[in-house]
Amino acid sequence: MSGVWVFKQNGVIRLVENPATSKVLVHVPTNQKIRSYSQLERILTALGWERYYDDADLLQFHKRNSIDLISLPNDFSKFKSTHMYDIVVKVPDTFHVRDTHWERNYPSTGTLDGPDAQSKVLYVCLALGPDLPIKVMY
C-alpha cells in the first residue's frame, strides 16, 4: 500500500493511493530546484565531479577516487525520478527529491497555501526489508 495519507482537522483520515505527481531535484544547501543540466553541472563540478564526453547520448559525471558514475539522458526532458534518486544516493546530503505537489502546496517558507489549509499531509515511504530505513516527511 502506497500513497498519501491526508489527515484533516476533524479527525478524518484518508489514503490517496499512488497520486500522480512529478518529482523535482532540489539542491539542499540553496533550496533551489534543478531546472537544467547546466545548473546541475555547475553544482556537481563545484563538488569535485568531472564531466565525461565519451558518449554523445549520455551526460556523464565521475568523481576522482570513487567508483561512482552518474549517467543521465542527454535531453533534460527525459530526466526522470530514477536519475534524480541516483544523484541523491551518489551525492549524499546535497540533493533531495521532492514531489511537485508538495512544493506547490507546502512551500519551503513553512506556510500552508494548499486547497485545504486546515489539513496536513503525511508522506510515508514504507521499508521493504528489515535493514531499510523508514522515511517520513510531513
C-alpha positions as CSV (number, residue, x, y, z in Angstrom):
1,M,0.0,0.0,0.0
2,S,1.5,3.3,-1.0
3,G,0.2,6.8,-1.4
4,V,-0.5,9.9,0.6
5,W,-2.4,9.9,3.9
6,V,-4.4,13.1,4.4
7,F,-5.2,14.0,8.0
8,K,-8.0,16.6,8.4
9,Q,-8.6,18.8,11.4
10,N,-11.9,17.0,12.1
11,G,-10.1,13.7,12.6
12,V,-10.9,12.2,9.2
13,I,-8.0,10.3,7.6
14,R,-8.0,9.1,4.0
15,L,-5.4,7.4,1.8
16,V,-4.9,8.8,-1.7
17,E,-3.3,5.8,-3.4
18,N,-0.5,6.4,-5.9
19,P,-1.0,10.1,-6.6
20,A,0.2,11.1,-10.0
21,T,2.9,13.6,-9.1
22,S,6.0,14.6,-10.8
23,K,9.3,14.9,-9.0
24,V,11.8,17.7,-8.7
25,L,15.5,17.6,-7.7
26,V,16.4,20.1,-5.1
27,H,19.9,21.4,-4.1
28,V,19.6,21.3,-0.3
29,P,22.1,24.0,0.7
30,T,20.4,26.6,-1.5
31,N,16.9,25.1,-1.7
32,Q,17.0,25.6,-5.5
33,K,15.1,23.4,-7.8
34,I,17.3,22.0,-10.6
35,R,15.8,23.2,-13.8
36,S,18.6,22.5,-16.3
37,Y,21.7,20.4,-16.8
38,S,23.9,23.5,-16.9
39,Q,22.7,24.3,-13.3
40,L,23.3,20.7,-12.2
41,E,26.7,20.6,-13.9
42,R,27.8,23.8,-12.1
43,I,26.9,22.2,-8.7
44,L,28.5,18.8,-9.4
45,T,31.7,20.5,-10.8
46,A,32.0,22.6,-7.6
47,L,31.7,19.3,-5.6
48,G,34.6,17.7,-7.5
49,W,32.7,15.8,-10.2
50,E,34.2,15.7,-13.7
51,R,32.2,15.5,-16.9
52,Y,32.9,12.7,-19.3
53,Y,32.4,13.4,-23.0
54,D,32.7,9.8,-24.3
55,D,29.1,9.1,-25.2
56,A,27.0,11.6,-27.2
57,D,23.7,10.1,-26.0
58,L,24.6,10.5,-22.3
59,L,25.7,13.2,-19.9
60,Q,28.1,11.5,-17.5
61,F,29.9,12.6,-14.4
62,H,32.6,10.9,-12.4
63,K,34.4,11.8,-9.2
64,R,38.0,11.0,-8.7
65,N,38.9,8.4,-6.1
66,S,35.4,6.9,-6.5
67,I,33.7,4.2,-8.4
68,D,30.5,6.2,-8.8
69,L,29.4,7.3,-12.3
70,I,26.3,9.5,-12.8
71,S,24.7,8.8,-16.2
72,L,21.9,11.0,-17.4
73,P,20.0,11.2,-20.7
74,N,21.3,14.0,-22.9
75,D,17.8,15.5,-23.2
76,F,16.7,17.2,-19.9
77,S,13.1,16.5,-20.7
78,K,13.9,12.8,-20.2
79,F,15.4,13.4,-16.8
80,K,13.2,11.2,-14.6
81,S,13.0,10.4,-10.9
82,T,15.2,7.4,-11.2
83,H,18.0,9.7,-12.4
84,M,17.3,12.1,-9.5
85,Y,17.4,9.3,-6.9
86,D,20.7,8.1,-8.4
87,I,22.2,11.6,-7.9
88,V,20.8,11.7,-4.3
89,V,22.5,8.4,-3.4
90,K,25.8,9.3,-5.0
91,V,26.0,12.9,-3.7
92,P,24.6,12.5,-0.2
93,D,23.4,15.5,1.9
94,T,23.5,17.7,-1.2
95,F,20.3,16.8,-3.1
96,H,16.8,15.8,-2.3
97,V,13.9,14.7,-4.4
98,R,10.5,16.2,-3.7
99,D,7.1,15.9,-5.1
100,T,6.0,18.9,-7.1
101,H,2.6,18.6,-5.3
102,W,4.5,19.1,-2.0
103,E,6.4,22.1,-3.4
104,R,3.2,23.7,-4.8
105,N,1.1,23.3,-1.7
106,Y,3.6,23.4,1.1
107,P,6.5,25.7,0.0
108,S,9.7,25.9,1.9
109,T,8.5,29.1,3.7
110,G,6.5,26.8,6.0
111,T,3.2,28.3,5.1
112,L,0.2,26.2,4.0
113,D,-1.4,27.5,0.9
114,G,-3.0,24.4,-0.5
115,P,-6.7,23.9,-1.4
116,D,-7.4,22.9,2.2
117,A,-5.1,24.9,4.5
118,Q,-6.6,23.1,7.6
119,S,-5.3,19.7,6.5
120,K,-1.8,18.3,6.9
121,V,-0.3,15.8,4.5
122,L,1.9,12.9,5.7
123,Y,4.1,11.2,3.2
124,V,5.2,7.7,4.3
125,C,7.7,5.5,2.4
126,L,7.4,2.0,3.9
127,A,10.5,0.0,4.2
128,L,10.7,-3.2,2.1
129,G,13.1,-5.0,4.3
130,P,14.3,-5.2,7.9
131,D,17.5,-3.2,7.2
132,L,16.0,-0.4,5.2
133,P,15.1,2.9,7.0
134,I,11.6,4.3,7.0
135,K,11.5,7.9,5.8
136,V,8.7,10.1,6.8
137,M,8.1,13.7,5.5
138,Y,5.3,15.9,6.8
